[in-house]
Amino acid sequence: MKNILKLLLSIVITTVVLVFVTGIVLGSIVLSTSVSFIVSIGIFVIVLLSVAVALIVAFGYSIKEILVSFRREVN
């Protein structure tokens, strides 16, 4: 069970760091040129989608771990 909590904590920390870095990158892009605003929105959407996919994969993995550990305890 502790491994699952560590996994979820690392997922949350990774997500926060990714969002922070994305915000900094997008802020610098928007400040440098206003023309690339649409491009920066596109990059932002791509990064958000990749974060969402990573979260879904990690969450599915943690659910699988919970089921496996639960099955071990029952047996």
C-alpha positions as CSV (number, residue, x, y, z in Angstrom):
1,M,0.0,0.0,0.0
2,K,2.9,2.4,0.7
3,N,4.2,1.8,-2.8
4,I,0.9,3.0,-4.2
5,L,0.9,6.1,-2.1
6,K,4.5,6.9,-3.2
7,L,3.4,6.4,-6.9
8,L,0.4,8.7,-6.5
9,L,2.6,11.3,-4.8
10,S,5.2,11.2,-7.5
11,I,2.4,11.5,-10.1
12,V,1.1,14.7,-8.4
13,I,4.6,16.2,-8.0
14,T,5.4,15.5,-11.7
15,T,2.1,17.0,-12.8
16,V,2.7,20.2,-10.8
17,V,6.3,20.6,-12.1
18,L,5.1,20.0,-15.7
19,V,2.3,22.6,-15.3
20,F,4.8,25.1,-13.8
21,V,7.4,24.6,-16.5
22,T,4.7,24.9,-19.2
23,G,3.4,28.1,-17.7
24,I,6.9,29.6,-17.7
25,V,7.6,28.5,-21.3
26,L,4.2,29.8,-22.5
27,G,4.7,33.1,-20.6
28,S,8.0,33.7,-22.3
29,I,6.6,32.8,-25.7
30,V,3.6,35.2,-25.3
31,L,5.8,38.0,-24.0
32,S,8.3,37.6,-26.9
33,T,5.8,37.7,-29.7
34,S,2.1,38.2,-29.8
35,V,1.8,36.6,-33.2
36,S,2.8,33.2,-31.9
37,F,-0.1,33.3,-29.4
38,I,-2.0,30.7,-31.4
39,V,1.1,28.5,-31.6
40,S,1.6,28.7,-27.8
41,I,-2.0,27.7,-27.2
42,G,-1.4,24.7,-29.5
43,I,1.8,23.8,-27.5
44,F,-0.1,24.2,-24.3
45,V,-2.9,21.9,-25.5
46,I,-0.4,19.3,-26.6
47,V,1.4,19.4,-23.2
48,L,-1.9,19.2,-21.4
49,L,-2.9,16.2,-23.5
50,S,0.4,14.4,-22.8
51,V,0.1,15.1,-19.1
52,A,-3.5,13.7,-19.1
53,V,-2.3,10.6,-21.0
54,A,0.5,10.1,-18.5
55,L,-1.9,10.5,-15.6
56,I,-4.3,8.0,-17.0
57,V,-1.6,5.5,-17.7
58,A,-0.1,5.9,-14.2
59,F,-3.6,5.8,-12.6
60,G,-4.4,2.6,-14.4
61,Y,-1.1,1.1,-13.3
62,S,-1.8,2.0,-9.6
63,I,-5.3,0.5,-9.9
64,K,-3.7,-2.7,-11.2
65,E,-1.2,-2.7,-8.3
66,I,-4.1,-2.2,-5.8
67,L,-6.0,-5.2,-7.4
68,V,-2.9,-7.4,-7.3
69,S,-2.1,-6.6,-3.7
70,F,-5.7,-7.1,-2.7
71,R,-5.7,-10.5,-4.4
72,R,-2.6,-11.5,-2.5
73,E,-4.2,-10.5,0.8
74,V,-7.3,-12.5,0.0
75,N,-5.3,-15.6,-0.9
